[in-house]
């Protein structure tokens, strides 16, 4: 039996009020972006779901795979459209079940419109009455399900559902500057931010010989993986040697605070980029207590005086949780490739407690405002859309 549509249902978007149409519109845009290059007829908004109308030469498996990267979709499934009569529903649902080879199915019936002569219970009863003629056994305890949904365009029939990523469509929460390192945590933080509707702009500060070398490194691969979920990639590559040469001016007695000063420098850099990109927040991969720079005191000191809102999606996660997500989203294997990451600066006996005033003092002694200007001037921007 041929499928006519792929049903896309959204969960959290239903909690929106008057701005729900804007969320749905953004989801439609993202679905079309994800399906760029695929063959299909159209994407239709029926009010309570989206439908990808298939054409004769659509690759259903490829389309389903791509939809698995779109935030905002609760679940999706290839569906057949049949006439809204009990006879047509039973006949076509049986054909679909027979083609699937599943022997037992639980009937799950729903009416999105109420103008039919039968209700959901009548649909289930009709299957039970005709069970002797079917290619499967209706069983309310079966793990596999046959879904019958009566809509205004006809009745949609499908077996089982594919779980989507959930969350909100990328873009509905505006832009954010993501501090991206070569480690495991920050790509996961970017993913979690995108799940809440954030459109990412990446900033990577590197210790390599040139921006070109950084672009060709695993950072470019990480951005490409993450862009599968957002559809666009804009990256600022910034050399770190200017910061490192300036921080020496503050004197060796402050060496134990270098990681906290560096984090402040990154926040100030991100704040400048956020202003130029009209981004409303900064995203980091920080988790409380994971390393010395991520104690409560040091996070407070490093982010002191930063006016742009800082998001820390991983703040309460332990390393095992973060690694689990990294493996699931496809960034882990790239993240563990050996890389000279400037974020791996290791001070001798790093301080676990600092104060905003002390970090201000070091920032001034090292003339890091000048270093910010020079670093921005040496930045390279890679912008692309998929």
N, C-alpha and C positions, 0 to 999 in steps of 0.2 A: 504494500500500500504506500502511495506517495504522500509526502508531507507538503503542506501548503504554506505553513508559517513556522517561525520559531517564536514562541511566546517569551516575553521578558517581563518579569514581575519585579516591582520595587517594594521594599518593606518600609524602611525608615522615612522615605519621602512622603508617605501617607500621613505622617505626623505633622507635616508642614501645613500652614494655613493659607493665607492669600498668596504667599510666594511659591506655592506648590507648582504652578505652571512654569515658573522660571527654573526650578529644579528639574522638572521633566524635560524642558527644552534643552538644558545642559546635558542631561543624560542622552537625549536623542543625538545631540552633536557628537558626544563621545562614542556612541555606538557606531555612527557613520564613520567617524575617524578610525575606529578599530577595524571596521570592515572595508577600509579603503583597499581597492584592488580585488575584492571578492565580487562574484557575480550574484546579484539578487535584484529583486524588483524595486522595493521601497521599504522604508521604515514608517510604520503607521502608529499614531497615538490614538488609542480607542478610549482614553479617559481613565481607565483603571489598569492599563498595561500597555506595553509597546509590542508591536508585531513586526518581525522582519519577514516581509513577503518574499517567498522564494521563487526562483524562476527554474525553467527546465534543466539548465546546466549549472545550478548552484551546487557547490561542494559543501554539504551539510556538516561534515566532520570538521572542515577547515573553519567554517563560520562559528561552530560551537567552540572550537579551540580559542578563537580570538575573543569571543565574548567572555571567556574566563579571565580576561585581563581588565574588564571594565568595572570600576567601582560604581555602586549605586544599584546593581542588579541583585535582588534577593535570590531568585532562581530563574531558570530558563529551560525550555524543552521544545523539541521539534513536535509540531502538532498538525493534525489533519482537520480541515474545516468541512463539516457535514451539515445537512439540513436539520433544523430543530424539530424533528419529529422522533418519537420513540422508536419507530421502525428503522429509520435511517441511522439513528445513534447506535442501536444494537448491532445492526448489520456492519457498519463501518468499524465500530470498536472491536468487533469480533475479528474482522480482517486484520486490524492492527495487532491484536493479541496473537493471532495465528502466525503472523510474520515474525513476531518477536520470539516465539518458541517458549514463552512462559506459560506454565501449566495452571497456576493459581494466581488470581489477582483480587485485591480488595477494590471495590467500586467506591470512588469518591466523587460525588456529584455536587454541583453548585450551579446556581443560576445568578448571573450578573444582571439579568433582566427578568421581570416577573410577569411578562405578558404571554406566557405559554399556558396551555391547558393542563400542564402537569408540573409538579414540583420536584424537588430533589429526591424525596422519598419515593416518588412514583418511578423515577429513573432506576433507582436501585432495585425496586420491586420487579420492574420489567425484566431486568437481567436475571433475577432469581427465577422468575416464571419461565424464562427461555433457556435456563442453564443446560438442559439436556440437548439443546441444539448448538451450543457454543463449542469453540475449540479450546476453551479454558474453563476452569471452575471458579465461579465467584465465591470468595472466601474472605470474610471480614477480618480474619486473623493473618491473612497473607502479608508477607513483607513487601512484595511488589504491588504497585497500585495502578489502577486505571482511572485516569482523571477525566471527568466529563464536565465541561463548563459551557453553559448556555449563555451566549452573548448576543449583542445587538446585530452582529454580522453573521450569526449562525452559531453552531455548536463546535467547540474546539475539543479535540480528543487527543490525549497523549498518555504514554506510560512512563511513570516515574518522573522525577525532576532532577535537574543538575543544579547543585548549589552554587550560587554566585558569590562574589566577593563581599557583597553587602556594602554598608557604609554610604557615603554621599558621593555624587559625581564630582570628579576632579574639576576644579574651577569655581564651584559655588562658594567656597570659603576664601577666595582671593589668592593672591600670590604670597609665597614665603621664600626667604633665602635659606637654603639648606647647607649647613657646614658639612661638607663631604670629605671624609678621610679615606684612606685605603683599607681601613679595618672592617670589622664585622658589624659594628653597632650603627654607624651613621646611615648606611643604605637601608637598614631596617627602620630607622627613625623616619627616613624619607617616605618609605612605603606606608608606615602608619599615619603619617601626616596626610598623604594622598587619600587614604581611606576616609579621612574627615573632610575631603573636598578641597585640600590645598593643592595649588598649582606650583610645582617646585622650580626654583632657580638655584643652580648649584654653584658653590664656591669651594674650590680646592686649592689649598696652599701647599706647595710642594718644595722639596729639597733637591730637585734634579737640576741638570745643567741649563735647561731651557723649558719654556712653556710647550714647545713642540714635542719635546721628549715626554712631558707629562701627559699631553694629549694622546700620545701613542701608547701610553702605559695602560695598566689594568683599570685606571680611573675611567678612561673612555669606555671600557667594556662594562664597568659597573653602571655608568650613566645609560648606556644602550639597554641594559637589562631593565633598569628602572623606568626607562621611557616606554617600555611595553605597556606600562600601567597608566602613563600620563599622555603619551602621544607627542610629546615635544621635549626638546632638550636644549637648555641654555646653560653654559658652564663658564664661570670665570676661573681661569688658571692664574694663580698669583705666586710669584717666586718668594721664598722665605728668607733668602740671604740678607735682604735689607733689614728685616726685623732682627735677625741674629747678630748682624754687625752693630746695630744700634744698641741692643740690649747689653752688649759688653761694656758700653759706656757707663752703665749704672754701677759697675764694680762687682767683683767676685763675691762680696759679702751678701749679695742678693741672689746668688746662684740657686739657692734652695727654693726660690719662689718663681723660677723661670716658667714652669708649666702654667702657673696661675696668670702670670703676666702675659704669656702667649695666648691664653684663652681670652683675656680681656682684649688683646690686640685683634683676635679673630672676630670678636663681637663688634668692635668698633668698625672693622673692615666691612662686616656683613651689614651693619647699620647704614653705612654710606651706600652700599649697593642696593639695599632695600629702598632707600630714598630715591635713587635714580630709576629703579625698576617699578616704583609704586607698589612695593610689597609691604604688607602690614605686619609681618612677623618674621622671626628667625627660628629655625629648627635645628636642634642639636641631638646627638646620640647619647647624651649624658644619662647615667643611672647612679643613684645615690650610693656612694661608698665604693664604687667599682675600682677606682684608682685614686691616688692621692689628690688629684685636682678636682675630684668629684665628691669631696666631703661637703656637708652643708655649708660650712664656713668658707671653703674655697670657691664653691659655686656662687655664693653670695658676693664674695669679694670680686670675682672675675666679671660678674654681670652688673656690678654696681655702676650707676650713672648711665646705663644703656637704656635709652628711651623707647626702643622698639621692643614689642612684646616677644618674649622668648618661649618657645614651645619645646618641651622635653617629653616626647611620647613614650620613652623607655624608662622614665624616672623610677618606677617601682619594679622593673623587671630584673631577674637575675640572668646570669650569662647563659645558662642552659635554655631559658625561654627565648632569649634573643637569637641564639644559634638555631633553635628549632624553626623560628620564623624565617631566618636567612636561608636555610635549606629549602623551605617550602616555596619561597618566592624566587629562588634561583640565583641569589647573590653570594652564597657561602663559598662555593668553590673558587670564585674569583677573588673574594675578600682575603682568603688565606694564602694567595700567591705572594711570595716574598716581594717586598716593596720597601723602598727607602722613604718612609712616611715621616713628614715633619712633626706629625702629632705624636710620634714616639719619642720626643725629646725627654730625656731622663735626667733630672737633676740629681746630684749626689745627696742622699738623705732628704728627699723632697718634704717640704713642710705640709702637714695635713690641716693646719689652721693658719689663716691669714686674716687680715682686716682690709676693708676697702681703702682706708687711709694709707696703709703701707703700699698697696698696689698702685694707688694714685701717685705716691712719691716715687716709686720705681719707674712708672710710666713717664713721669716728668724728667727724672734724671737721665733716662735713656733717650729722651727727645723722640718718643715714639709717635708723636703727632706728625713730625716730619717724615718718619718712616712710613706712616699711613699714606701720605701724599705720594711718596716715591713708589710705594708698592702698587698703588692704584694706577700710577702711570706706566708701570711695567706689566700690568695684567693683560691677558689675552682673552677674548670672548669667543666662544664657539656657540653658534646658534643654529638650530636645525629643527625641522618638524617632520613628523612621520605620519 
